Amino acid sequence: MITKAIDELSIELVLTAHPTEIARCTLIHKLIEVNTCLVQLDHDDLADYERNNIMRRLRQLIAQCWYTDDIRKNRPTPIDEAKWGFTVVENSLWEEVPAFLRELNEQLEASLTINLPVETII
């Protein structure tokens, strides 16, 4: 039953955009870097100088985020909105969807000894 449900699973991407819902590309990139720093800080085996470098970078990024103007003074064009939408896809979905499928495959393999088709998880 689970195998059939997985075989028939269909996930479709629907993107909607509204000027107030899309963060600026520069801010998105900075927040991704903040996330990277936080992930690095989770490692217990960091040397003091490595931890200090990561913390310095984190402080820089937070200051940059603070001073990034995330409120637009001019109404964005449809082309601007499309660019921001692509930024979301490039910086989150492009990596996270395959990561999700790999994790799903690992869980299925461990608990049910079934695998997703290879083209699905690549």
N, C-alpha and C positions, 0 to 999 in steps of 0.2 A: 504494500500500500504506500509506504513512504517512497519507495523507488519510483513508483508510478507518478506520485505527486511531484517528485523532483524532475522526472523526465518531462512532465507537462508544464513545469514552472516557466512562466514567461514574465520577465521584468522589463518594463518599458520606461524609458527616461522621458520625463516631461519637465521642461524648464519654462518657468514664467518669470518675467522680469518687470519690475516696477522701479523707478528711480530711487524710491526711498528704501527699497529692499536690497539693493546691490551695493556692497561695500566697494570703495575705490580699490583699484588694482594694487596701488602701492601699499595700502593698508593690509590687503589680503596677503601680499608677499611678506610683510613685516610680521604678521600674526603667524604665518607658517614658520618663519625663522624663530619666533618666540617658542612655538611648539617644539621645534628641533632642539633648542637649548634646554627646555624642560625635560625632554626625553633623555638628553645626554646627562643631565644632573641626576637622573635616577640610577645611574651606574655607581656601584659602591667602590669600584676599583680605580677611581679617578685620583690622580696625584693632585696635590694642593694647587700647583700652578695651573693645571688643566681646569680645575673647578673655578679658580679665580678668573681665568680667561673666559670661561663660559658665563660666569656671573657678570663680568664687565660687558660682554656682548649683549646679555639680557638687559642690563641697565640701559645700554645704548638704544636697543630696539624699543624698549618701553618709552624712552624719551622721544624717539622718532614718532612712535604711534601717538603720543600725547600731542605733538605739534603738527601732525598730519591733519589737514583740513578735510574732515569727512562730510562736511555739509557743503553742498555745491551752491554756488551763487547763480549759475546759469542752468537752465533746463537741459538735460542730456539729450542727444539725438538718438534715434533708433540704432544708428551705427555704434555709438558709444555703449548703449545697452547690450548690443550683440557682443562687443569686445569684452565687456565685463562678464557676460555669460560664458564666453570661451575661457576666460580666466578661471572661473569656478570649475569648469570641466577639467582644464589642464592641471589645476593645483589641488584638486580633491578627488573628483570622480575617477580620473585617469589612473590614479594609483590605488585608491581605496576599493574600487569595485573588484579588480583582480585580487587584491589582498583578502577581501571578504570571501571570494570564491575559493581561494586557496585554503582559508580557514575552514570553510564549510566542507571542502573535500577532505581535509584532515580529520574533522569530526566524524564525517560519514564513514571514512575508512576505519577509524578507531572503534566506533561503536556498532556499525552495521556491516563492515567489510565490503562496502560498495564505493565506487569512485565516480566522480563526475567525468564526462568525456574530456579528453585532453584539450581540445579546442576551447572548451568552456573556461578552463582555469589558466590558460596562458595569457 
